[in-house]
Amino acid sequence: MAERAFQLGPRRQSVWIIRQRRLIRKVALGLVAGMLVQSAAAQQGESLPLKLAVVLGGSVMWDANLFRLPGSVNPLTAVGKPNKDDRINTAYLGLRIDKSFAQQRFQLDVTKTTTRFNSFTFLDFDALDYRGAWLWHLTPRLGGTLSMDHRQTLVPFTDFRGFQRNVSNTDSRRFDLDGRLTGGWHVLLGVFDSETKYTQAFLAQISSRSTGADAGLRYVAASGSSVTAARRSSKGSTLNQPLDPVNLIDDGFRLQESELQSTWLASGKSTLTGRVAWIERRHEHFAQRDFSGMAGNLDYSWTPTAKLRFAISARRELGPWWEALSSYTVSDTLSFAPTWQATAKTALRMRLDCTQRDHRGPIIANPGPLRGDTACSAGLGADWTPLRYVTFSANLQRDRRSSNYGAFEFDDTIAVVSASLMF
């Protein structure tokens, strides 16, 4: 279905997206009807207790370089104040619901967050995040998930240099079907719809909407190890950004991904997870923005003792970038994250990350080298749980980015103290 949509002209793009959304709604309504019939026939004793939790928490963060300014830049000139650091106070209230009935399970997670800046008060904002999921089953062999997700976040100034509040709003809806064929073989089908909007113009990352479908085949061994082959196709459009023939900014794109995933339970103490994918992105009008390449990740988790855990990760990501000197980026990341459960109530954490990001696909001649950034981060943290539903945390993080374009270099130190209560 998604493959057929790729043959449509750009003028019929919105019609195809509407049809995809209608398909998701029809599938959901059909399943709701089936579930209601099944639930009505279920025995009263099959209903499980409602799991309800209220989460209350907050944090105080000190950020030494909020706008990620290079050391050579005077903050008074850039942001109108002599300081580039700030204290950020955050408070949140959340509600979590988990209810099972017969073969069905319903989940809801809603969180309201208030963020206030001590110095740069124009960045203050309130966020409402929520996620709802229906883990459905028609039979023990046929099930899946119908979910929707909404997220609001303040866009960090790592790449956005507008020196003003920029909030991203991301909505996603997805329907998945998992059918067990025989033995450990499963057939996987899914349709999805996602949309990301920015409150401020952000040329590097433009607001967009996409709709698509995927299909795959998975084998799950008796040990729990698995391997999955999948194909994903989607079609999207930019939002609040008309076709720009001068800067070659397109209003439509197609994305195709072919991937192979595997999880290997090497032993009771170690797990190896891997993914390799070939990504192709094509644009409706400007082929200069097209790109393709390999992406993937390799994650290893080792728990030598009950109190000690090591996590090692290597990943490559490809993403679009809408500037004259770059149409996409390739990011390679290495991570190391050990955790020590010192006591039953205290845990110590450390994390080291280093990312090399290369900007590729320029649309104009550039006499100099293409932009390349190296960003490294080191962090230490501690969690203390004096009571079952109370947690206190403290984190200290040091970030540094170097670049062959000096305007994108920065150093930063972040310290956070937080507390949460769940009842």
Stockholm file with secondary structure:
# STOCKHOLM 1.0

chainA/1-423         MAERAFQLGPRRQSVWIIRQRRLIRKVALGLVAGMLVQSAAAQQGESLPLKLAVVLGGSVMWDANLFRLPGSVNPLTAVGKPNKDDRINTAYLGLRIDKSFAQQRFQLDVTKTTTRFNSFTFLDFDALDYRGAWLWHLTPRLGGTLSMDHRQTLVPFTDFRGFQRNVSNTDSRRFDLDGRLTGGWHVLLGVFDSETKYTQAFLAQISSRSTGADAGLRYVAASGSSVTAARRSSKGSTLNQPLDPVNLIDDGFRLQESELQSTWLASGKSTLTGRVAWIERRHEHFAQRDFSGMAGNLDYSWTPTAKLRFAISARRELGPWWEALSSYTVSDTLSFAPTWQATAKTALRMRLDCTQRDHRGPIIANPGPLRGDTACSAGLGADWTPLRYVTFSANLQRDRRSSNYGAFEFDDTIAVVSASLMF
#=GR chainA/1-423 SS CHHHHTTSCGGGHHHHHHHHHHHHHHHHHHHHHHHHHHHHHSCGGGBCCCEEEEEEEEEEEEETTTTCCCTTSCHHHHHSSSCCCEEEEEEEEEEEEEEEETTEEEEEEEEEEEEEESSCGGGCEEEEEEEEEEEEEEETTEEEEEEEEEEEEECCTTTCCCCSCCEEEEEEEEEEEEEECSTTEEEEEEEEEEEEEESSCCTTSCCEEEEEEEEEEEEECTTSCEEEEEEEEEEEEESSCCCBTTTTBCSEEEEEEEEEEEEECCSSSEEEEEEEEEEEEEESSCGGGCEEEEEEEEEEEECSSSSEEEEEEEEEEEEEEEETTEEEEEEEEEEEEEEECCSSSEEEEEEEEEEEEEEECCSSCCSSCCCEEEEEEEEEEEEEEEETTEEEEEEEEEEEEEESSGGGCEEEEEEEEEEEEEC
#=GC SS_cons         CHHHHTTSCGGGHHHHHHHHHHHHHHHHHHHHHHHHHHHHHSCGGGBCCCEEEEEEEEEEEEETTTTCCCTTSCHHHHHSSSCCCEEEEEEEEEEEEEEEETTEEEEEEEEEEEEEESSCGGGCEEEEEEEEEEEEEEETTEEEEEEEEEEEEECCTTTCCCCSCCEEEEEEEEEEEEEECSTTEEEEEEEEEEEEEESSCCTTSCCEEEEEEEEEEEEECTTSCEEEEEEEEEEEEESSCCCBTTTTBCSEEEEEEEEEEEEECCSSSEEEEEEEEEEEEEESSCGGGCEEEEEEEEEEEECSSSSEEEEEEEEEEEEEEEETTEEEEEEEEEEEEEEECCSSSEEEEEEEEEEEEEEECCSSCCSSCCCEEEEEEEEEEEEEEEETTEEEEEEEEEEEEEESSGGGCEEEEEEEEEEEEEC
//
